[in-house]
């Protein structure tokens, strides 16, 4: 083998590799740094501007509310003074707009009168929301930050502020930083090239020694096959290893084939597989088992299987050998239910000696939850039907024994049987409705209607039939809110909620009805002054058959399904439903619905 030519030498190749690696690394770091820095500077700029505008909005809200607002000329002068005092180098334009869209002050000129703004961001701000975005100036091409913010006083929009702030200083700084990074990159590449050549010379001599050693290994001490890429030192070393590989190629091919088959089977299994040695230490686990147990293979190899499966407190290693072939493992926590089924199989040699254990894990969380819900449903339905049936049986037996002949007792007994029959019919109808909702077999008759007017009619109906000692209080906004939904289904929701409020309201109590807009949804609430619901039970009141006070609920005729049906109906309409309660004070049921549009019709 002759001397390696210069351009084929590893000196040049390593130096070139180091230069390319440094170049790629610096570029990646530079791009990431520039992006993060730009985002940080931009966010800080926007935050700073927002804080200044919020302070300005606060000062202006005080001025809008002061007595000087009654004197229009003085009011505009004071507003203009506030705007002028809020100027800065970055904020190039400030406008103050009243609730009617008229510009009453600018930082450029004062005493602006009659000028109106058509900017959509200002219109949004006058509705109570802030709107800001980064744009380019069409004249200069510079980036500017445009923000429109409402001026509020006691949650009432009095006007809006419109500002334009120049962001060009940020991008000027970024250009200077880019120049510094380019200069640093060039210096780093030069230094790397020099160091690469020096380092390459320290590597070639050991590699030459390795080539000589590889000739000895060719007798059978080591096995490896490498690809020959050229005539340099690495190429010569690869040729030496290839001579050795020929002797063990066939055996290695068979072993590798079997290993790949096993690895492929384990990798693509949908169940987790864990193997142990005879002492119960983990020696193998597939990717699926890592995912199911949320562990890293590197961290658990060589550790006891009992610890990994959380069985060390209940079982010993011998118990697994002689115990059952299958068991359930509960990995549930406060946030979620997670149950695995573990199947165990022994690994034995030809002499029937135990060499280890194979554990197969299968996720049965969904099956167990379904089974638990099925058992609870059967128990609840049986319990709910047994009570009225027992009552019916008792009263019918009494009638059969002669009570039907008593003119005072017979009507009362028949009335009780009629009530219990109606109660069972309501229960069956509610169950059928929930079943259809679960199977998505029901259809909604969707129409557009004014929800506030509709809500008033529902309250009117209950107010006509309610106990005179219970007072109704309405706190509904005077707005026309158009909702797209099924009026019959929403009527059922409100009937269930209001009926519950009436049932649990004390004599002389008050039921308060509220309706207001929040974001893109209308929020509705019904509050009573009943005994309330304990915090531990509050999250369960929308579950099927759940009652806080079972005895009182049955006495009042409830089925325990009203709020469950209401929850399904509200969710079907794209809303949310929840409850808030304080023990001894009362309970409030809230729900939201999306609305199409809102128009103001008057104020009280």
BELRA-V505476 format. One record per residue. N is the residue number from 1. RES is the residue in one letter. NEAR is the number of other C-alpha atoms within 10 Angstrom. Layout:
[[N RES NEAR] [N RES NEAR]]
This chain:
[[1 X 6] [2 X 6] [3 X 9] [4 X 12] [5 X 10] [6 X 10] [7 X 10] [8 X 13] [9 X 18] [10 X 20] [11 X 19] [12 X 16] [13 X 15] [14 X 20] [15 X 20] [16 X 16] [17 X 14] [18 X 18] [19 X 21] [20 X 15] [21 X 14] [22 X 17] [23 X 17] [24 X 12] [25 X 13] [26 X 18] [27 X 15] [28 X 12] [29 X 13] [30 X 17] [31 X 13] [32 X 12] [33 X 12] [34 X 17] [35 X 13] [36 X 12] [37 X 15] [38 X 16] [39 X 12] [40 X 12] [41 X 17] [42 X 17] [43 X 12] [44 X 12] [45 X 18] [46 X 20] [47 X 12] [48 X 12] [49 X 20] [50 X 18] [51 X 12] [52 X 16] [53 X 22] [54 X 16] [55 X 13] [56 X 17] [57 X 21] [58 X 16] [59 X 15] [60 X 24] [61 X 21] [62 X 14] [63 X 17] [64 X 21] [65 X 14] [66 X 11] [67 X 10] [68 X 14] [69 X 16] [70 X 11] [71 X 9] [72 X 11] [73 X 12] [74 X 13] [75 X 19] [76 X 22] [77 X 16] [78 X 19] [79 X 23] [80 X 23] [81 X 15] [82 X 17] [83 X 23] [84 X 17] [85 X 11] [86 X 15] [87 X 15] [88 X 11] [89 X 7] [90 X 16] [91 X 19] [92 X 14] [93 X 17] [94 X 22] [95 X 22] [96 X 28] [97 X 25] [98 X 19] [99 X 16] [100 X 13] [101 X 19] [102 X 19] [103 X 22] [104 X 23] [105 X 27] [106 X 22] [107 X 20] [108 X 13] [109 X 10] [110 X 17] [111 X 17] [112 X 17] [113 X 11] [114 X 10] [115 X 11] [116 X 14] [117 X 16] [118 X 9] [119 X 11] [120 X 11] [121 X 21] [122 X 25] [123 X 22] [124 X 16] [125 X 23] [126 X 26] [127 X 16] [128 X 20] [129 X 17] [130 X 19] [131 X 17] [132 X 17] [133 X 11] [134 X 16] [135 X 15] [136 X 14] [137 X 12] [138 X 8] [139 X 6] [140 X 7] [141 X 10] [142 X 14] [143 X 18] [144 X 20] [145 X 21] [146 X 21] [147 X 23] [148 X 29] [149 X 27] [150 X 31] [151 X 31] [152 X 20] [153 X 16] [154 X 8] [155 X 8] [156 X 13] [157 X 18] [158 X 20] [159 X 29] [160 X 32] [161 X 27] [162 X 24] [163 X 22] [164 X 20] [165 X 21] [166 X 21] [167 X 21] [168 X 14] [169 X 11] [170 X 15] [171 X 15] [172 X 11] [173 X 12] [174 X 17] [175 X 12] [176 X 10] [177 X 15] [178 X 15] [179 X 11] [180 X 11] [181 X 17] [182 X 14] [183 X 11] [184 X 12] [185 X 18] [186 X 12] [187 X 11] [188 X 15] [189 X 18] [190 X 12] [191 X 12] [192 X 21] [193 X 20] [194 X 13] [195 X 15] [196 X 20] [197 X 18] [198 X 14] [199 X 14] [200 X 17] [201 X 14] [202 X 11] [203 X 13] [204 X 17] [205 X 11] [206 X 10] [207 X 15] [208 X 15] [209 X 11] [210 X 15] [211 X 20] [212 X 13] [213 X 14] [214 X 21] [215 X 15] [216 X 14] [217 X 17] [218 X 19] [219 X 12] [220 X 12] [221 X 9] [222 X 13] [223 X 18] [224 X 16] [225 X 16] [226 X 13] [227 X 11] [228 X 14] [229 X 10] [230 X 12] [231 X 18] [232 X 21] [233 X 19] [234 X 20] [235 X 15] [236 X 18] [237 X 22] [238 X 21] [239 X 19] [240 X 23] [241 X 23] [242 X 19] [243 X 17] [244 X 22] [245 X 20] [246 X 14] [247 X 14] [248 X 14] [249 X 14] [250 X 11] [251 X 9] [252 X 13] [253 X 11] [254 X 10] [255 X 10] [256 X 12] [257 X 11] [258 X 11] [259 X 12] [260 X 11] [261 X 11] [262 X 11] [263 X 12] [264 X 12] [265 X 12] [266 X 19] [267 X 17] [268 X 12] [269 X 13] [270 X 14] [271 X 17] [272 X 24] [273 X 22] [274 X 21] [275 X 22] [276 X 23] [277 X 18] [278 X 15] [279 X 14] [280 X 21] [281 X 19] [282 X 23] [283 X 17] [284 X 15] [285 X 22] [286 X 20] [287 X 18] [288 X 20] [289 X 24] [290 X 16] [291 X 11] [292 X 15] [293 X 14] [294 X 9] [295 X 13] [296 X 13] [297 X 16] [298 X 7] [299 X 8] [300 X 18] [301 X 17] [302 X 15] [303 X 14] [304 X 18] [305 X 24] [306 X 18] [307 X 12] [308 X 13] [309 X 14] [310 X 13] [311 X 14] [312 X 13] [313 X 8] [314 X 8] [315 X 12] [316 X 12] [317 X 16] [318 X 10] [319 X 10] [320 X 18] [321 X 16] [322 X 9] [323 X 12] [324 X 11] [325 X 13] [326 X 15] [327 X 13] [328 X 14] [329 X 18] [330 X 14] [331 X 14] [332 X 12] [333 X 8] [334 X 5] [335 X 6] [336 X 9] [337 X 13] [338 X 17] [339 X 19] [340 X 22] [341 X 16] [342 X 21] [343 X 16] [344 X 19] [345 X 16] [346 X 20] [347 X 16] [348 X 13] [349 X 10] [350 X 6] [351 X 6] [352 X 9] [353 X 11] [354 X 15] [355 X 14] [356 X 20] [357 X 23] [358 X 19] [359 X 21] [360 X 19] [361 X 24] [362 X 20] [363 X 18] [364 X 16] [365 X 18] [366 X 12] [367 X 11] [368 X 15] [369 X 14] [370 X 12] [371 X 12] [372 X 11] [373 X 12] [374 X 12] [375 X 11] [376 X 14] [377 X 14] [378 X 11] [379 X 11] [380 X 16] [381 X 14] [382 X 11] [383 X 12] [384 X 18] [385 X 15] [386 X 13] [387 X 13] [388 X 20] [389 X 14] [390 X 12] [391 X 15] [392 X 20] [393 X 12] [394 X 14] [395 X 18] [396 X 16] [397 X 12] [398 X 15] [399 X 17] [400 X 11] [401 X 10] [402 X 10] [403 X 17] [404 X 17] [405 X 11] [406 X 10] [407 X 9] [408 X 10] [409 X 13] [410 X 17] [411 X 13] [412 X 13] [413 X 19] [414 X 16] [415 X 11] [416 X 16] [417 X 20] [418 X 13] [419 X 15] [420 X 20] [421 X 16] [422 X 14] [423 X 19] [424 X 19] [425 X 12] [426 X 16] [427 X 20] [428 X 15] [429 X 12] [430 X 18] [431 X 17] [432 X 12] [433 X 15] [434 X 19] [435 X 13] [436 X 13] [437 X 16] [438 X 11] [439 X 9] [440 X 9] [441 X 9] [442 X 12] [443 X 9] [444 X 13] [445 X 11] [446 X 14] [447 X 11] [448 X 14] [449 X 18] [450 X 15] [451 X 21] [452 X 22] [453 X 15] [454 X 13] [455 X 18] [456 X 13] [457 X 12] [458 X 15] [459 X 17] [460 X 13] [461 X 10] [462 X 15] [463 X 14] [464 X 9] [465 X 8] [466 X 14] [467 X 12] [468 X 11] [469 X 12] [470 X 17] [471 X 15] [472 X 17] [473 X 14] [474 X 13] [475 X 11] [476 X 16] [477 X 17] [478 X 16] [479 X 19] [480 X 17] [481 X 24] [482 X 20] [483 X 23] [484 X 18] [485 X 22] [486 X 17] [487 X 18] [488 X 11] [489 X 18] [490 X 16] [491 X 15] [492 X 15] [493 X 22] [494 X 20] [495 X 17] [496 X 18] [497 X 20] [498 X 20] [499 X 16] [500 X 19] [501 X 23] [502 X 20] [503 X 15] [504 X 19] [505 X 23] [506 X 15] [507 X 14] [508 X 11] [509 X 16] [510 X 20] [511 X 21] [512 X 18] [513 X 20] [514 X 17] [515 X 22] [516 X 17] [517 X 17] [518 X 10] [519 X 9] [520 X 12] [521 X 20] [522 X 22] [523 X 19] [524 X 20] [525 X 20] [526 X 22] [527 X 23] [528 X 27] [529 X 23] [530 X 24] [531 X 16] [532 X 20] [533 X 21] [534 X 13] [535 X 12] [536 X 7] [537 X 11] [538 X 17] [539 X 13] [540 X 14] [541 X 19] [542 X 21] [543 X 15] [544 X 19] [545 X 21] [546 X 17] [547 X 19] [548 X 15] [549 X 9] [550 X 14] [551 X 9] [552 X 13] [553 X 16] [554 X 16] [555 X 8] [556 X 12] [557 X 14] [558 X 20] [559 X 22] [560 X 23] [561 X 22] [562 X 23] [563 X 24] [564 X 20] [565 X 22] [566 X 23] [567 X 19] [568 X 18] [569 X 22] [570 X 19] [571 X 14] [572 X 13] [573 X 19] [574 X 12] [575 X 17] [576 X 18] [577 X 20] [578 X 16] [579 X 17] [580 X 15] [581 X 20] [582 X 16] [583 X 12] [584 X 12] [585 X 12] [586 X 20] [587 X 24] [588 X 21] [589 X 19] [590 X 18] [591 X 22] [592 X 23] [593 X 21] [594 X 21] [595 X 19] [596 X 13] [597 X 11] [598 X 14] [599 X 10] [600 X 10] [601 X 9] [602 X 9] [603 X 7] [604 X 4]]
